[in-house]
């Protein structure tokens, strides 16, 4: 919301006007006002709650008269719910759906993509992998004819932070606590240290960019928790530090994938990805050694991914680079 | 041409059919056949030359009935000619112009962009910096609202190769000769080792991505040739190797820029960019530490940049990611 506010004028110059007509989370429930909510009380966390209250996603979308849904519920690796229901409901009622939640992509990507196409709405998810880095847009719009053969990358901040902490002398528990205090690790860090978060991201990249409907269970998964602290420190001293590596490759008409701690030599750029940074190297048929890196992102980077999806969904169509972009109609968007 | 051939079926599936109706270079002059040239004799270098002959770019474009110009003449840093004339003529006669030549961007970017917009044609140049890496498309289409504050990068292969050679014990002359044998260095390597090539790329990124019409002469420029071989080797031994670094930053409403050899610590990913690889780190307001790397590209990577521009120019409009792309009309393109 703050990023939307900050970019209000620039968005208007591109023909995009907006107002927030609904907000929902576990704490406040489903709140709507089709004329626009006063968000300050909500952002401040005060008890005064504006708007009318509904009971579920469909009632809420209707009361909000939403054109766009921003879905940012937390990851449920086992079945992707309730995020899938939220997105399905939005698309069915004719709203664009933007999500930062990876679960729906692993469990219902093909269904939701088809639904979006049938409804001529956008289903966008740029924030799900590497925050706001435009990985999906890049492959789907800017790399025509390219076939993605595989990738390797470091995609889980918490594991990366914990390994760095242990290398610097902390115990596993101390290092995890430090990651928590930095606001990176969840209260239950199992998704991270057992490799679930990275496995889900790997599966998402495979489904969307490699066109193979891999099941999450097919991603071989080994967390960092099985590593001994001494081994982690020794590996760093030897110049081949451990990193939690995501890998995917094509083999016999299938895509195979693995998330596992691996020792990486310092001559490999992936060895230098520290803390909350991430990096993916893509192996393609036409672009040798194409890699994207993101350094020390904060929550703003995720928010930017959702904002950029918003512009893709409701903004003027993308122009081939070089021409002067011309804004579309001055439509008003309710989200 | 070989890359176009190889992708003929995939292009047709996207509604793009093409034939080559004109070829021109210093050796064979201006050759056209609006019904399509038989390119094998030209690709094989045999003396039998098909087509009708014209005298200049305008006669040639007309005889070729060209819809798209692929401009790949060599860099002229001093005034960007004759490439500017080629591109101007193409746009004026209603053809899209695609160039791999940086000169026109430094000397006539704003004029050519306006001309393209007025003619509703595309003026595209993805191959000019980092070969086929989609830097320009990325910023112009996939990073809405982002402001580029500056960048640092390694963009000249020859300098990078020569430095690596000297570090491994070769003399400057031997190392240059090795780069020549690899087909990377020009016969006259002055553009590379004196920093001209890197300065032109820096100026192009500034003009196109930072919106500041910097003159080439404003880019502070220092080549690698002033470095002593011993100093280069000592720097490597100390773990702070020399790299020819391109930098740009905003200051007092202007953009300042510099190309110079600098010592870079091994903890900086740029220190690990070797040989013909390249990398740019972008400093933006919204995406922390966004970087793109390309590893050991060959001539195919440059060709891919032009091919991807071709798809942008004549293919179906880019879809927001997530929707199913639908092909446009089955138009035939002559280029």
Interface residues (C-beta under 8 A of the other chain):
Chain A: X3 X7 X10 X11 X14 X113 X114 X116 X117 X120 X121 X122 X123 X124 X125 X126 X132 X133 X134 X136 X137 X138 X140 X141 X142 X143 X144 X145 X146 X266 X267 X269 X272 X277 X281 X286 X287 X288 X289 X290 X291 X292 X293 X294 X295 X296 X297 X298 X300 X301 X304 X307 X308 X311 X312 X313 X315 X317 X318 X319 X320 X321 X322 X323 X324 X325
Chain B: X7 X10 X11 X14 X113 X114 X116 X117 X120 X121 X122 X123 X124 X125 X126 X132 X133 X134 X136 X137 X138 X140 X141 X142 X143 X144 X145 X146 X266 X267 X269 X272 X277 X281 X286 X287 X288 X289 X290 X291 X292 X293 X294 X295 X296 X297 X298 X300 X301 X304 X307 X308 X311 X312 X313 X315 X317 X318 X319 X320 X321 X322 X323 X324 X325
